[in-house]
Structure formats: C-alpha cells, structure tokens
Amino acid sequence: MPSQTVEIPGGNYRSFFPGKDEPERFEVGPFGLEVHAVTNAQYLRFVLANPKWRRSAVRRIFADENYLRDWASDTEHGEGLADRPAVYVSWFAARAYARWVGRRLPTLQEWEYVAAASEAVADATGEAEHNQRILDWYSAPSPATLPPVCSTPRNHFGVYDMHGLIWEWVENFNTALVTGESRGDTGLERSLFCGAGSIGSANPADYAAFMRFAFRSSLQASYTVKNLGFRCATNSGNE
C-alpha cells in the first residue's frame, strides 16, 4: 500500500533562481503529499509486480549500475531495511513507482514549498536556527544504514523528513540550470552554481536551498545515490 498523504494548502513559493522574465514568487496550488518517503518494503512490492525494475533486469539507460545496491537480492531488501527509505533509486524508477500506485512525483516548486516549513510555521526560510539545522545535516556524513522514515519531527504541514533523512527526487529536477522562458531557452546558466552563484539568487541567505539546487544540477535521470530517494504526490483531492 502507498503511504498516507496529507493535503497541502496552496500558497506562494519564492523561486530561488527566478528566470529573467519570471516572477520572484509563484503560486503553488493545493496538492497531496505523502507523509514520508517511500520505504524499501513499499518499493519491494513494486519490483515484485514489475520484474523489469528488478536489480538484475533494469536497463542501464534507466538506472545505473548502483541501482538497489544495498538490497540483498532482486526480491529481498534485506534484514532491518523494511521501514528505511528506498534509496539507490533513479528518477526513472521513482517515476515508474509513482505511476504504479496512481500518483506522481512532486514538482520542484511543490517540494520546496513544503520543505520551507519548520515544525511551527509554514515558511521558516528566514529563521537562522532552522536553516542551521538543515545545514548541519547536509554537512554530516551519511550513516551506513539510514534511520527509518518518520525519524525527524513532523513539520507544519504534517510531513516528516523533508530534511534530515535523505535527499529526494522531484519531477522537474533537471530544470535547475535552465533560465528564462523554457520554450526559447535551451542554454544552461552554469555560473549559478559556481562559488559565488548564490549572489544571483532571490534569497542569498538561504544557503541550504542553494545546496539543494546545486545537488539537483549534478544529477542525471539514471543516477542512483546512497541517500537519494523519493516520495509521491497527488493532485488535490485525489488519493
């Protein structure tokens, strides 16, 4: 069974790197978001039902050689991993799982909108203590075995682990470096993610967001990473 979702009310998302002709704030409509990342137990049900996504069968164009490398076998995730987040999963695989359960990946804007919340308020991007906690996690090495989902405090929206457990795929992760109007702009603004790139952002003080955008810009859809997983979203009112 897929995870429980919570209804996220619509609101404003402050774009970290607005394009040349784009507004600094975007409207995010209401949507549903899973309360925690997809677990190994949930992902196992997916690969059992879809043999082409098993570790030995997946095509390399869709997932690199590290796909599900922490699992015991094609059809076993291993002892103690059931309630841990599924990682070493590519964007293609995450997207296929989401479709299989009748859901989708959240957009970058939706994910960042929810991730801006602390336990107390919907937008804590201006709170130094909150931002420092995120940066402390980013700077810490990943443990050999990840903690279970719901290991961090639930945020204002009722969602766990937006920070402090894993990085997460979003639907449009690969738009991080595209600038301007996408239909007419095929160039990549690579200077955004040099050492001084945050100077051009909407909020240079939000260095945690800068790190997320830099990480996303380094990814390809077939990549799998030991602390990169995903959670699913739904359109408002849909399970």
N, C-alpha and C positions, 0 to 999 in steps of 0.2 A: 504494500500500500504506500502511496506517496505521502509525504509529510502534511501535517495540518498547515493551512495558510491563515494569515491574518489580513484583514482588509486595510490597506494603506490609503488614507485620505489624500486627495490631490493637494498640490501646493506649488511653491516656486522652487526651482532648482537653480542655484547660482553656478553657471558654467565656469569651470576652472580655466579653460582656454577658449573663450568665445572666438569664433571666426571673425573675419574682417567686417562682414556685414550682418553679423548675428547679434541678437540682444544679449546682455550680460546675464539675464535671468530667463529661464524657460518655464513654461507651465508643465507640470507633471500631473497627468490625470490620475484618478483613483485606480488602484490595481491590487491584486492579491500577491502576497509573497510568503513563501514557506518559512516557517519559524526557525528552521535550522537547515544546514547543508545536507545534501543527500549522503546517506551513510553507505558503508560497504554492504550491509545487509540488503538495503534497498537496491543498490546497483547490481548485486548478485542476481536478484530476481530478473532484472533486465537482461543480463547476459545469458541466463538460462533460457529465457524466452526468445532471445535473438542471438543465435550461435555465431553470426558473422561479427559480433562485437566481443567475442571471447579473445583472450590474450593471444593465443596461437593462430587465430584466424583473421584478425583485423588487418586490413590492408594498410601498408605503411603510409600511403597518401593521406589516410585518415587519423593515424596515431603513430607516433614514433616508437622506437624500439624499447622505450621505458614504460610503455602502457601497462598499467596494473602490475608493475614490477614488485610491489610489496605483497601481492597475493600469493597464496601457497600453490595454486594451480588455476587452470582455466575456470573451474567451477567451485573453488573454495577460496574464501578470502583469508582464512587463517584464524587461529585462536586469538581471541581478545580484540578482534578488529570490527566486529559486527556493528557497534554503535559509534565507531570512529568515522570521520568524514571520508568519503571516497576521493582519493587523490590519484596522481599519475593518470589522469583522465584528460583527453584532448577536448578542444572546443567542439569538434565534430561529434565526439562521443557524448558529451554533455547535452548537446542539442538533440541528438537522437533519443537519449533517455527522456528528455523533457517532452518530446513529441509522443513517445510511447505512453507516457502517463497522462497525455492530453493537456500538457502545459507548454511553457516556453521558457527561455532564459530571460531574465530581466534585462532591460536596456541599461546602458551605462548611466543614463540620467536617473532612472528609477533606483538603481543600486546606490548611487552616490547620494541621492535624496534621503534614503533610509539610513545610510551609513553616517550621515551628518548628525544623527540623534545620539544623545547620551541617555543614561537611564532616566533623566529628569525632564529634558526638553527636546523638542523636535529638531532644533538646529543649535548644535554646540560647537560649531566651527570656530567661534570666537573665544572659546574657553581654553585658556592655556593649559590647565591641568588635564582636561580631556584629550587635547591634542598630544600632550606629552606622553600619556599612557599609550596612545597608538604608536607613537614613535619609538617608545621603549620596546614594544612588541616587535616592530619592524627591525630593530637593531639586534634582537636576541636570536641566537641560532635555533633552528627547528629541532624539537626533540626527536629522538629515534622513533618513538611511537607517539603519534598525536593523541591528545586528550579526546574524550568523547564529545559529541555535539552537546550543545547547551552547557558548555563549561564556563562561559563568561556571562556577566549579568545581562538580563533582558533589557533591551533599550525602550525608549519612549513609545515606540510603535508595537512593542510586544515581540520583537525579533531578537534571537540570540546570535552571538558570534559573528557579527559584522566585522568586528576587529578582534584580534587576539587568538584566533584559531588557525585559519587558513586564508589564502588569497582566493578569489572566486572569479570564474569566468562570467562575462556578460555578453549579451547578444552582439553588440557592436563594438567589441573590444578594439578592433583594428581601425577605428576612426580616430584614435587618439592623436595621430600626427597629421590628419587631413585638415586643411584650413580652408576657409571661405565657403563658397557655395559648391556642394559636392558634385553637382552635375557638370560644372565647368572647371573644376579644380582637381587635377589629378596629381598635383605635386604634394610632396611631404615637407612639412616645416620641421626639419631635423634640428634646427637651432633651439627649438623649445626645450629640448632635454639635454642640453649641454649644462655645464656647471652653473651658468647664470640664467638658465631658462626660466626659472620661476619669476624673474623680474617682469616678464611679459604676461603673467597670469592675472586673473581677476582678483585673486587674494594671495599675494606673495607670502603672507604669514602662514598659510595652510600648507606647510611643507609635507604633511602626511599625504594630502591629495596629490601633491607633486610627485611623490614616490610611487603612488598607485598608477598615475598616468605614465610615468617612466617605465614601470614594470610592464604595463599593458603594451606599450610601444615596442617592447622587446620580443613579444610573443608572435608565433605563427599558429594557425589553427590546429596543426597536427602535434604541437608540442605537448609534452606531459611533464609535470613538475611535482616534486615530492610534497609540496604544501600548497598545491593549487587544485581546488575542487569547484563545486558549484551548488547552487540551489535554484529552484524553479519559481516561476511567477505565473500568474493567471490574469486575464482581463477582469475588470471589476465585476463582481457578482458571479463569476464562474469558478467552479471547482475543477 
